[in-house]
Amino acid sequence: MFDHVEIRVTDVEASKRFYRLALGEPTHDDEWITEWDNFGIAAASAEKPASARLHVGFGAQERAEVDRWWAKLTTAGYENDGDPGVRAWYHDTYYGAFVRDPDGHSVESVHHHRTDAAATRVDHLWLRTASIENAKRFYEAIAPVVGIELVHDTPDRVRFSDGVGSFSFVHLDEPTERVHLAFGVGGRAAVDEFHRVASAAGAVDNGKPGERPQYHPGYYGAFVLDPDGHNVEAVFHDRLTVNARR
């Protein structure tokens, strides 16, 4: 579903301790960002305040893994946000457990019939929004470019998926704030098209298409702000460029 998801945290060391326990050792860790495959945390600042009120679910390969995860985190003193069990209102194979991270985000370990052993860590996101219609309109506009489709559409929730992972918007008075969502695409032209389509849909430009060598050679991305102010990106990792420069 996502090339990467990033949140800003109020206390980096506290969040690192939590996510190390929840997800294991980071796959990348430097002074700017700590990542576990496609999920990352970075320090909040005056210019980039902390993210708020996100729900993120991480895939587990079996129900027993969900049980162990929840027991480990609650034993370590993290707040229980939902005991392990079936959530049949999603579907009868959905088995999850929930805790709160140091910033109060709802973090889940989940196993269900679509859990993909080959997928990177983020299984799904739930984001609160002041307007489901505005969120739906924006993500429907960019959906063909970034490879997602609308798979659930009711007055109280919309859900987009690539067939494996998903993200949903639900209406609540206090919306989710300041999450970075990056979609991987197949080439530079797709990045350019994402920026064009998103801008035509009313998104605010947050970084025109171009290389970002500060991330790595061949990193080509574009950024906009969605109706809720989330930083949404399309990115192409040009590995041929990387190899050519070696």
N, C-alpha and C positions, 0 to 999 in steps of 0.2 A: 504493500500500500504506500508506504512512505520511504523516500530516500533517507530522510532523517526528521526527527522531531526534537525540538530544543525548548527547554524552559529556563527561565532566570530564577535563581534561588536566593534567599536572604542570607543564608549561612552555608557557604560552600562545604566546609568541613563536616558539618552536621548532615548535609544532604549526601555527601560522599559516603559517610558511614552507613546511612540508611540504604542507599542503592547498592553499595558493595554487598551488604547482607541480602538484599532482595534479588540482585542480578549477578553477583560474583565480581571478579576483578574486571576493571574497565578494559575495553579494547583500545582506548586512546585516552591519555591524560597529560595535559600540559597546563600552562598558566592561564590559558584562556577558556578551555572547555574540557570536560570529562565526558567520555562517551562509552556506552555499552551498545555496540553495534549501531542501530539506527535511533537510539535515544540518548540525548545529551543534556547536561546541566552546565550552566555558566553563572557567574556571579551577577547579581543585580547591582544597579548603580543608579545615580540620580537621573542619568540620561536614559537608562534602560531598567525600569523598575521590575520588581519580581512578578512572575506569573501568578495567577490566582484561579482557584476553583476549577481545576482540570481533573477529569477522570481518565486514567490511562490503564489499560489492561495488557498484561504481558502473557504470551502463550506458554502453556505447560504441556508436556507430552503425555501426562496421565493424571488421573485424579489424585493419586497418592502424592504426586509432586506438589499439587495445590495444597494438600493437607500439611505437608512438611514445611512448605514456604510460610504458610500462615502461622504455624506453631513456632517456627524460628523467630519470626518478627514480633509476634505478640509476647513471646517469652523474653525477648530483648527489651520489652517495654513500650513498643510502638502501639498506638491506639487501634483497637479492633474497629473495623468499619463494616463488618459482615462476616459471620462464621462460614466456614466451608460448607457448600451444599449445592444442590441442583436449583437453578433458577428457571423453572419450567415456563415462565411467562416470556422468556426469550426463545427457548426450545428445549426439548426434553434431554438433549445431550449437553446442555450448558451447565458446567460445574465450575464455580468460582469461589474465591475468598478475597476479602478486602481489608486493607489497613490504611492508616493515614501517614503520609510522609511528614517531615518537619515543617513544611509550609502549609500543611492541611490538605494537600491534594489527595484524592481517593485513588489508591493504587491497588490493582487487582492481579492475581494470578488466575488464569482461566484455561480450562480444557473443554473443547467441544468438537463436533464432528468435522469442522473445517480447520482445526489446528494443523498447521503445516510445519513438519519437522525441518524443512529446509528454509523456512522463513526467518527473517531477523526478528528481533524481540517484540516490537510493538504489535499486538494483535488488534487493538481497537482504541479509539478515543471517544469520549463523550464530552461535548462542549456546550455549556449553557449559553443561550443567546436571548437578547431582547426581542428579536424578530426572526422567527423561523422562515418566513417568506423571503426576507432579504438574504439570509444565508443560502436558502435553496436556490434563489435566482442566480446568485454569484457562482456557486459551485456547479450548477447545471451548465452555466456558460463555459466554464473551463474544463468540464468533465471530458469532452472528446479529446482535448489536447493532452491531458495528463493521464488518461487511461482509466477513468473511474465512471461509474454510472449510479443513478439514483435507484435504490433497491427497496426503500421503505419511505412512504409519503403519507403521513397523517397530520392532522392539525397540531398534535403535540410533539411530533418527532419526525425528522428526516434523516435518512441514513444513506451514505455513499460507500461503495465498495469496488474493489478491483477483482472480486471473486474469492479472495482469501481474507485480507484484512478489511477494516472498515472504520469510518468515523461518523458520528451522529451529532446533530444539533437538537437540543431540547429547550423549550421555553421556560426560563426562570427569571425572576426579577434581578438577581445578581448574576451577571454573565461571567463566563470564563474570560480571563484577560491575559493578553500578551504571551501567546504561544506562537512558536515558529514551526510552520508546517512546510516541508519541502518534498516535492514530488519529482521523482526521477523520470526523465524523458529520453527519447532515443536519438536526439541530435540537436545541434544548435538551432536549426530552423524551428524545431518544436519549442525551444525556449523563447525564441522571438515571437512565435505565434501565441504562446501563452501570454506574454506581456501585452500583445496587441488585443487579444480577446478580453483579457481581464480589464484592461483600460477602457475598452469599449463598453464593458459591463458596469463601469462606474468606479472601479477600484482606484485607489490612490497609489501613484507610483512610489515605490520605496527602493528602487535600484534598477536602472535600465539594463537590458541584456548586455552581457560582456564577460570577459574573463575575470576571475578572482584569483590571481596567482598566490595571494596571501593564504589561501586555503590549500591549494596544491596546483602545480602546472596542469593545464587542461581543464580546470574547473570553470564551466561556463554557466552562468545563472542569471535569473531576473527575479525581481521581488516586487510585490504589491501588498497593500493592506486591504484585507477583506472587510465586509461591512461591520464586523465586530472589532476591527483594529488588529487582528492577528497578521503577523508577517508571513505571507504565503510566497513560496518560491517554486519555480521550475528549474531543475538543474540537469546538466549533461556533463558527465565525467569523461572527457575526451582522452581515453587511454592511449590512442595513437599519438596524440600530442605529447603525452608524458614520455612514451617510449622514444619518440623522435628526438627529444631533448636530452636524453641520457647519453 
